[in-house]
Amino acid sequence: MGTFLISPIHAQSSLNSSHVTHNAFITYKQSFYLNTNIPNLENQNGYYFPKGYGSFSSFLINFNTNHLSLSAEPVIVNQNGFNVDLPQKEKIFSVLNDVPRNNMYHPTSFRNTGIKLHYKGLSAGFGNWDQWWGPGMHNSLVLSNNAEGFYHYFIGTNAYQTIVSNLSFKFKYMVSDEMQNWVGDDYFYSAWFLNLRYKKIEFGMSRNVLSGGYSDLPWSLNDAMTVLINNNNSKYWDSINEYYLLASFSESGLEVFVDIGFPNRSYAGQDPEIYSDHAMGSNLGLRKQGAFGSDHLLFGFEYTRLVQGIYYNILPTPNWYDNIKFNYSSYKGRRWAAHSGADSDDFLIFVGYKDDQKSFIYGLNYERHGVTYHFPPEVKFESRINASYQIGNTNIQLIYENEYFEHYGFVDVNRNVWDETFEPGSIQRTQTLLFSFQHTLSL
């Protein structure tokens, strides 16, 4: 997830067990939050912070041998929430992080829970571990921990495997358990991920397919497991091909990357191959530790662009997250991919200090939603502080975020922009404080 992790404490359930004879430990995590208005914070392993205050408590239990890994994380959630009077958003934007979840939402009681088998560098298993794939640390185009981890089957390497000197690879093939869309039809997420590493360069590619979701087209887990191989009924499914390059220069502490994804969907009855890049998404970034004469000062940026395609005036180009049949690429009300969602862009810049024991990072985040969908688009500006301190097996973390929102819910129109006025509910301000404590005990 990148060198400079500026989101909260992430689950450490996916251990490399290839050289472990016996390993068992328990990680206790306790978080407290206070939020003054609309839901806020992203990439929190699916945790939800509505207006009000509350706490999250969990025990992550891991047991590992050379050939077997077991994990489970029971979670206790205590929330005291308050209603927020907000403009109603259309369904396509209903899974953004700033939209309150409805009363039907129930958090998962057991997270990062599952079983893995290991043999000669290969792993296979089933569980609902949090996911992340790609070179970004703020956004992933296809799979991130913004939503809760969903149950899935997988097979692949359990670490990088050497091909020849200086060249290694890592591979994973995964298929989700069945999920249901809003009308009750089952659908599935299938994907494979390949990473190649040569000296300072890492190349990654993936193919992701969302299938099912039709009441009149039978589709099962067995079908989803093979759809990446036989492309059965592929004209009905949504797919994304993604590629990235990451260059890491350890001697200077510099990392740069470019990540590009190409969706393949049939828009308005047209062949999706007519304009293969008409809804291209991208993520560009730079991270540098060791700046201004100090080994511990750092800075960087990340820019994600998911705005509708360059041929929108010729061929309708809904973004790759816009299909209601797959709940707009969401799980339990939050997108599992780029959290800014459809027809958006997201720019983060940060500076800070980081050593082996402590870190203090300040970031500014500018995010727009519905850039071509509506004028003016939603505009969100955030300033955030992330501080952490490590004492042995104990980690303490504090996050503070101040958010300012204009044109919330797309209630403003052209006249409001020219007259510099705002409709009721258009401007939203939110402050969020999150304190987290984590301690790991080896058994």
Residue, then its C-alpha position, 0 to 999 in steps of 0.5 A: m500500500g505504499t511506503f507512507l501509510i497515512s490511513p489508520i491502523h490496518a489489519q495485519s491478518s495476511l502473514n507470509s507463512s512460508h518460513v514459519t514453523h509455529n506462530a500465534f498471536i493476538t492483536y487487540k485494537q481499540s478505537f474511539y471517534l467523534n464526528t460533528n456532521i456527515p460521515n467521513l474518513e476513507n480506507q478504514n477497513g469498512y468502519y463507518f463514522p456517522k455524526g456522533y461518537g462511538s468506539f470499535s473494539s476487536f481481537l485479531i487472532n492469528f495462528n500460523t504453521n508452515h502449511l496452515s494459517l487461521s485468522a479471526e477478528p471478532v468486532i464490537v461496535n458501539q455507536n451513538g449517532f444523530n440524524v443529519d438533514l441532507p439533500q437526497k443524492e441519486k442512487i449512483f452517488s449513494v455509496l460515497n463515503d459522505v452519504p449516511r448508511n440506512n438502518m438496514y446496514h449491519p457491520t460484520s461481526f467477524r472480520n479478517t476471518g478465514i483459512k489459508l493452506h500453504y505448500k511450496g510457495l503456493s497458497a489457497g484459502f477462503g476468508n473475508w480479509d481486507q484487500w488492497w491492490g495497486p501502487g497507491m496508498h490513498n486510492s486503488l482503482v480496483l480493490s481497496n480496504n475502503a469497504e469491509g472485506f467480502y468473503h472470497y476464495f483465492i489461490g496464488t503465491n504467498a510471496y514473491q517467487t524468483i524466476v531468475s536473478n533479479l526477476s521475481f513474480k507474485f500471482k493471485y486468482m480470486v473469486s468472491d462468494e455470492m453477493q446480492n444487488w438491490v433487487g436480490d439477484d446474485y452477482f460475483y467479483s472475479a479477478w487475477f493479479l500479477n506482479l513482476r519485479y525487476k531490480k528497481i521496477e515493479f510491473g503489475m497487471s490485473r483483470n477484474v470481472l463483475s458477473g451475474g446480476y440478472s434474474d433471467l440469466p442463471w449464473s453460479l459461483n462455479d460460473a464465476m470461478t471460470v469466467l476469467i478463463n472461458n469468457n462465458n457470457s462476457k458481453y453481459w459483464d463489466s470488466i476492467n483491465e489494469y496496468y501499473l509501473l512503480a519505480s523505487f529508488s531505495e538509496s534516495g527514498l523516492e517512489v513514482f508510479v503510474d496506474i491505468g485502468f480500462p473498463n470494457r462495457s457495452y454503452a448504449g447498445q454499442d460495441p465496447e471495443i469501438y472506443s476502448d479507452h473512452a472511460m479510462g481511469s488513472n492514478l499517478g503518484l510520487r513519494k519521497q522520504g529523505a528531503f530537505g537535508s533530513d532522512h526523516l522528512l517526507f512529501g508526496f502527492e497522488y492524483t486519481r482521475l475517474v472522470q467520464g471518457i473523452y468521447y462522452n459527446i459521441l458515445p455515452t460513457p458512464n464510469w466503470y462504477d456506475n452499474i446498479k446490477f453490481n451495487y455500483s461496485s460497493y459492499k455494505g454501502r461503500r465502494w471497494a475500489a477508488h472511494s471517490g467513485a464515478d465521474s470524479d477526481d481526487f488530489l492528495i498532497f502531504v508532507g511530514y516526518k517519519d522514523d522507525q518509532k513515530s510519524f506526523i503527517y499533514g495532508l491536503n485533499y481536494e476531491r470532486h464528484g460528478v464532474t461531467y454529470h452536473f455543473p457545478p460538481e460536488v467539491k470537497f476540501e479536506s485538511r488532515i493530521n495523522a500522528s502515530y507512535q510505536i512502543g514495542n508491540t504497541n501502536i498509538q494513532l491519532i487522526y484529525e480531519n477538517e472537511y469543507f463541502e460545497h454543492y453537496g447533493f448537486v442542489d446548486v445550479n449555474r445561477n448559484v455559481w455566477d451569483e456566488t450563492f448556495e442553496p440550503g444544504s449545499i455547504q457542509r462542514t465536518q470535523t472528525l477525530l479518531f484515536s486508535f490503540q493497538h497491541t500485539l501479544s505473541l503466544 
